[in-house]
Amino acid sequence: MADIRSLARSQTKTAINVLVKIMHSKDATPAARVSAANAVLDRGWGKAAQPSESGNDGSNKPPERIERLIVNPDDPHSESI
């Protein structure tokens, strides 16, 4: 595994050059250019922080509101509060 990692890392400069060429290529699709640009930015600056699906932005703030939804077990489509 370490050999594969070392081999891949030895190709870093070439891989970055390929990504930059794709990013600047007028013949590449817009999707390919954006993908290459994102890859270059990720390697240079790290991936941007992504908020979780729960809406927590990583700031460790407590939730502003918690709701409880009570569903009638005989009719799962009904809601009562």
Sequence and secondary structure as in RCSB ss.txt:
>XXXX:A:sequence
MADIRSLARSQTKTAINVLVKIMHSKDATPAARVSAANAVLDRGWGKAAQPSESGNDGSNKPPERIERLIVNPDD
PHSESI
>XXXX:A:secstr
 HHHHHHHHHTHHHHHHHHHHHHH SSS HHHHHHHHHHHHHHHH       TTS  SS    S     EE TT 
TT EE 
